[in-house]
Amino acid sequence: MFNYLKELIVCPKCKSNLSWNTISQNENHIINADIDCNQCGQTYFVKNGIGNFIIDFQPKNSFIGV
């Protein structure tokens, strides 16, 4: 993911600013990062250069699909 996108991306859930914890990068690309919303606390991540900004509404302790 291009490094300059950090300045353009907001939280898909509440449209607030994000806090980026870049774990690894090279030149102008973010390879791995943890991302937190400053307002709603939603978490996102970048893994192997691909950002995942999908909002997960399913509770973590759900038994759906078991």
Phi and psi in degrees as GROMACS dihedral restraints (atoms count N, CA, C in turn):
[ dihedral_restraints ]
;  ai    aj    ak    al  type     phi  dphi    fc
    3     4     5     6     1   -67.3    20    10
    4     5     6     7     1   137.1    20    10
    6     7     8     9     1   -60.4    20    10
    7     8     9    10     1   -36.0    20    10
    9    10    11    12     1   -65.8    20    10
   10    11    12    13     1   -18.1    20    10
   12    13    14    15     1   -67.4    20    10
   13    14    15    16     1   -20.4    20    10
   15    16    17    18     1   -56.2    20    10
   16    17    18    19     1   -33.7    20    10
   18    19    20    21     1   -78.4    20    10
   19    20    21    22     1   -15.8    20    10
   21    22    23    24     1  -103.9    20    10
   22    23    24    25     1   -25.0    20    10
   24    25    26    27     1   -86.4    20    10
   25    26    27    28     1   132.5    20    10
   27    28    29    30     1  -118.0    20    10
   28    29    30    31     1   169.8    20    10
   30    31    32    33     1   -61.4    20    10
   31    32    33    34     1   123.4    20    10
   33    34    35    36     1   -64.2    20    10
   34    35    36    37     1   -24.1    20    10
   36    37    38    39     1   -79.8    20    10
   37    38    39    40     1   -48.1    20    10
   39    40    41    42     1  -124.9    20    10
   40    41    42    43     1    -1.2    20    10
   42    43    44    45     1    68.5    20    10
   43    44    45    46     1    23.1    20    10
   45    46    47    48     1   -94.2    20    10
   46    47    48    49     1   173.1    20    10
   48    49    50    51     1   -69.2    20    10
   49    50    51    52     1   155.3    20    10
   51    52    53    54     1  -113.8    20    10
   52    53    54    55     1   149.1    20    10
   54    55    56    57     1  -103.6    20    10
   55    56    57    58     1   126.0    20    10
   57    58    59    60     1  -106.5    20    10
   58    59    60    61     1   128.9    20    10
   60    61    62    63     1  -114.5    20    10
   61    62    63    64     1    90.8    20    10
   63    64    65    66     1   -74.8    20    10
   64    65    66    67     1   121.4    20    10
   66    67    68    69     1   -89.2    20    10
   67    68    69    70     1   -42.9    20    10
   69    70    71    72     1  -148.7    20    10
   70    71    72    73     1   145.7    20    10
   72    73    74    75     1  -154.8    20    10
   73    74    75    76     1   162.2    20    10
   75    76    77    78     1  -139.7    20    10
   76    77    78    79     1   132.1    20    10
   78    79    80    81     1    43.1    20    10
   79    80    81    82     1  -101.8    20    10
   81    82    83    84     1  -109.9    20    10
   82    83    84    85     1    16.1    20    10
   84    85    86    87     1  -122.5    20    10
   85    86    87    88     1   136.6    20    10
   87    88    89    90     1   -89.2    20    10
   88    89    90    91     1   125.9    20    10
   90    91    92    93     1   -93.2    20    10
   91    92    93    94     1   -50.1    20    10
   93    94    95    96     1  -138.9    20    10
   94    95    96    97     1   136.8    20    10
   96    97    98    99     1  -158.3    20    10
   97    98    99   100     1   151.2    20    10
   99   100   101   102     1  -105.9    20    10
  100   101   102   103     1   137.9    20    10
  102   103   104   105     1  -130.6    20    10
  103   104   105   106     1   131.0    20    10
  105   106   107   108     1  -125.4    20    10
  106   107   108   109     1   141.4    20    10
  108   109   110   111     1   -80.8    20    10
  109   110   111   112     1   133.2    20    10
  111   112   113   114     1   -71.5    20    10
  112   113   114   115     1   -22.9    20    10
  114   115   116   117     1   -97.5    20    10
  115   116   117   118     1   -58.0    20    10
  117   118   119   120     1   -98.6    20    10
  118   119   120   121     1   -10.6    20    10
  120   121   122   123     1    82.7    20    10
  121   122   123   124     1     2.1    20    10
  123   124   125   126     1   -60.7    20    10
  124   125   126   127     1   143.7    20    10
  126   127   128   129     1  -113.7    20    10
  127   128   129   130     1   146.7    20    10
  129   130   131   132     1  -137.4    20    10
  130   131   132   133     1   177.3    20    10
  132   133   134   135     1  -157.0    20    10
  133   134   135   136     1   162.3    20    10
  135   136   137   138     1  -118.4    20    10
  136   137   138   139     1   127.6    20    10
  138   139   140   141     1  -132.2    20    10
  139   140   141   142     1   126.5    20    10
  141   142   143   144     1    53.0    20    10
  142   143   144   145     1    38.3    20    10
  144   145   146   147     1    83.3    20    10
  145   146   147   148     1     0.9    20    10
  147   148   149   150     1  -112.4    20    10
  148   149   150   151     1   120.7    20    10
  150   151   152   153     1   -78.7    20    10
  151   152   153   154     1   138.0    20    10
  153   154   155   156     1  -118.5    20    10
  154   155   156   157     1   108.0    20    10
  156   157   158   159     1  -118.4    20    10
  157   158   159   160     1    32.8    20    10
  159   160   161   162     1   -80.3    20    10
  160   161   162   163     1   132.1    20    10
  162   163   164   165     1   -87.0    20    10
  163   164   165   166     1   123.4    20    10
  165   166   167   168     1   -99.6    20    10
  166   167   168   169     1   106.4    20    10
  168   169   170   171     1   -89.2    20    10
  169   170   171   172     1   -10.2    20    10
  171   172   173   174     1   -76.4    20    10
  172   173   174   175     1   126.2    20    10
  174   175   176   177     1   -58.3    20    10
  175   176   177   178     1   145.5    20    10
  177   178   179   180     1   -66.7    20    10
  178   179   180   181     1   -23.8    20    10
  180   181   182   183     1  -101.9    20    10
  181   182   183   184     1    22.0    20    10
  183   184   185   186     1   -72.1    20    10
  184   185   186   187     1   146.5    20    10
  186   187   188   189     1  -103.9    20    10
  187   188   189   190     1    14.9    20    10
  189   190   191   192     1   -65.6    20    10
  190   191   192   193     1   132.3    20    10
  192   193   194   195     1    85.2    20    10
  193   194   195   196     1     5.9    20    10
